[in-house]
Amino acid sequence: MPELPEVETIVRDLARLLPGSTIKKVEVVRPDLIEDDTPEGFAKKIKGKKIRGVTRRAKNIVMDLGGDRLLVNLGMTGRLLVARAGEEEPTHLGVRLTLDKGRELRYHDVRRFGRLWTLADDAWRTFDGELGVEPLSDNFTAEWLQQAAPRSRVAVKTWLMDQARVVGVGNIYASEALFRAKVDPRRPANSLAPDELARIRDGVRQVLAEAIEFRGTTFLDYRDASGQEGAFAARLKVYDREGQTCGVCGGTVERIVQGGRSTFFCPACQH
C-alpha cells in the first residue's frame, strides 16, 4: 500500500499539473471504487468544478473543488495518472476525469481496494479531525510523543502505524524509522524513555523526507503521476531484507509478524 512518501510524491506532481483545470466529463468504469454514492451522484458533484489545489492528508490525495473536496485513497494498487486524451488506456481503468486542454486524470486499480469520494466542508472538518498528527508537521515533536506514547502498552511499531495517532506511516517506513532510531519494534510504547522517543521522532521524519526525495518506494505497483517508479527501494536498510547482513553492525536482519504485518529489524542494532 502506498504510504506517505508515495502519496506525497503524487500530490506534488498533481499540484503542479492540475490547479486551474476544469473537470469536463466524469466516467466511472468501476462503480465499486466510489464510496457512499452512486456513479451518477459522484459525477454530478464534481462535473464542471475547477480544481483549485491538490494537497495530502494522511494517505489521501485531496483536491479542492471550491467548497467540496474530492478525495482519493490509492488502497494497495491504485494509480492516479495524468495523460493526454487518446493515449493508451491503462488495463484496469476505474475512473476517468476528462479535463480541459486535452488532458485526462485516470485512476486505475488492479485489486480495487482504493476509493474515491467527495466531502462538503462540514464533513471534511469531521474527517480531518479524526486523523492523527502529520509526521512532517511542526506538531510532531519529541514532546508530543512523550505525552502520547505513555498512554499505550501497544508495541511501538504498531503504535506508529495507527492512523488515529500518527498518519501516513505504514509498514515500510515504521520498520525503517525504528531501525534508524535503534529501537526494538516490539517495545511497548509506554516503556520508551524520552531520548528514545526523540530518536523515533527524528527517524520518522528523516526516512519520510528521504523517501520523498527519491520519489517513493516501488516493489510492484506504485507509480508516480507520470507512471514512473520510485527509487527509494535501493536505500532500504531492513525492510524486506530478512536474512541479509545489516549494513551497520554486520548482524543479520530478522523478520517477525506484528498485527498480521511483517516487521523487519536488526536485533543487534535495535535492543
N, C-alpha and C positions, 0 to 999 in steps of 0.2 A: 504494500500500500504506500503510495506517495506520502512522505512526511513533510514537515515544514519547509526544508530546503527545496524540495521538488516543486511544491506548490508556490513558494515564493519566487522561484525562477520563472515559472509560467506567468505569475502575476506581473512581474517586472516586464516581461515581454509584451503581455497584453496591455499594460498601462502605457506602453509606448505606441502600440498599434491601434487601439480601439477608441479612445476618447474622441468624441465628436461624431462617431459613426451612428447611423440610424438603422434600427432593425426593420427591414422592409418586409420580410417574409419569415414565417416560422414553420418548419416541417418536423413533426415528431414521428420518427420511424419506429421507435421502441417506446410505447406508452408506459411501460413499467419503470422507465427511468424518471418519470415525472412524479414528484411526491405531492400528495394531498391536493391533487387537482386532476381534471381531465385534460387530455391534449388540447382540446378546443379552448378550455378555460385558461390554460397556461399560455397558449398562443395569443389570446385576446389581451392578456395582461401586459405582454411585452412588445407586441407588434406596434410599430410606429414610434417606439420610445428611442430616445437618444442615449447612448452610453456616455455618461459624464465622467466616469472614472472607474478604475479597477483596483481593488485592494484585496488584502487577505485577512481573514480572522480564523485562527486555528488552522485547520487543514482545508478550509473552504475558500474558494475564489468568490469574491463579492463584487458585482457590477452595480454601480449606482445608476439607476434609471430616472433619477429626479423624483424622489418620493418613494417609489418601490425599489426593491433590490432584487436582482437575480443572483441566486447562489448556485454554485456548482461544487459538488464533492466528488472527487475522482474515484472513490471506492478503492478497489485493488488494481484495476487495469484500465481505468479511464484515461482518455487523452482529449485535450482541447486544443484544436489546431486552427490557425488562420490560413486560409487558402484562397487562391483566385478561383472565381467561378469557372467551371469547366475542367479544373484539374482533376486528376484521378481520384476517385472516391475511396475512402478507407473501407476495409472489408466489413467492419462491424459498426457502421454508422448508426447512431442512435438519435441524434437531433442535429438539424441544420438550421442555422440562422443566416439568412441572406442579408447582407449589409449593403450600404451604398458603395459607390466607387468600385463595383465589380468584385467584391470580396465576400467570403463566407466564413462563418465561425462554425466549426464542425466538432461535435462531441461524439466520440466513438468509444466502445467499451466491450471488450471480448466477453467478460464474465457478467457484466451488467449489475455490479454491486454499487455503482455510482448513482448519483441522483442530482436532479435539477429542481429548483423550486423558487418561488417568489415570496418576499416578505414586505408588508407595508411597514411604516415607521414604528408603530407600537409593537408589532410582532418582532421586528428587528431588535428593538431595545431589550425585549424579554430574552430573545435568543442570545444576544451578546452578553447579557448579564449572567447567564447560566454557565458561561465558559470560564475557564481558569485564566491565569495570568499568561501574557505573552512572554516567552523566554528571552526575546531580544529587546524587550521594552525596558524602560527605566524602573518599572515596578518589580522586575525580577532581580532581587537583591539578596545578598547573603543574610541580611536582617529579616527579609520576608521568609526565607527558608527556615531561619532559626525560630520564627513564630509558628510556621505551618507544620513543619516536619514532626515536632514533638507530639502532635495530636494523633499520630497514626503509628500502629505497630506493623503496617504492611511493609514488605521488602522494598527497599529504596528504588530498585529498578521498576517494579510495578507501580510504585507511588508516582514516579516521574512520568509514567505513561497515562496517568488518569487525567483525562481532558477537563475535568472539573477543577483540577488543581493547576496543572501546567499544560498548556496547549501545544500541539504540533510535534511533540517529541514521541516518536514511535520506537519500534523495536531496534532499528539500526542505530539511531543516534543516542538512545538511552545506554546501550551497551558501550558505544564509543566514548560517550561523555564520562561514564563511570570509570572506564579504563584510564582516561586522562586524569581523572581526579584521584586515582589509586584507591578506590573504594569498592569493597566487595558488594556485588549486586544483591546478595542475599541478606545483607544487614537490614534490620528493621529501621524504618525512617526515624523512629524516636530514640534510637541508640546512637545517632550521629552527633559528634562534637561540633562546636562552631567552626573550627578550622576545616573539618571535613565538608561541612555544608558550603563553606566558602569555596573550596576546591571544586565541589559539584557545580556550583553556580558558574564558575569560570570555565569548567569543562564543557558544560552545556552550551554556553554562549560561543566558545571558541570553535567547537565542532560544527555547530549550525552555521556560523559565519563562513567557515572554511568550505563547507559543503555548498553553500550558495555561490561562493566564488568559483567553484568548479562545476556549477550548474547541476548539482544533484547527483544521486547515485542511481545508475541503471544496472539492473541484473537481467530483467527480461522485458518488461512492458513500458517503463517510464520513458517518455519523450517530452521535450520542451515544446513551446508553442509553434516552433518551426519544424518539429518532427525529429530533432537531434537528440542523441543520447547524452546523459550527464557523464562527467569524467571523475567523480569522486570515488568510485569503487576501488580504484587502484591505491587510494590513500587510506583505506580502512585498516585499522590496527588489529582488531579482534573479531569483528562481525564476519560470520561465515568462514572463519579460519580455524575451525576445530582441528586439533592435531598438528597444527603448524607451529613453527617456532615464533615465540614472542620477539619482536624486534627490539625490545628494550632490555630484557633480562636474559634472553636465551631459553626461557622455560617453554612450556607447552600450553597453547591456548585450549581451553576446555569449553564444552557446551553443556548447559543444563536446561531444564524446562521450568518456566515460571508462568503461572497463569495460562498455560497452554501455548506459550510462545517460547522460542529458543532464545537463550541468553548466552552470549559468548564473553569469556573473561580470562584473564591470566591469574591463576591463584597466587603466583609468586609476587606479582606487582600489586594485586588487589587483595590485601589482607587486613 
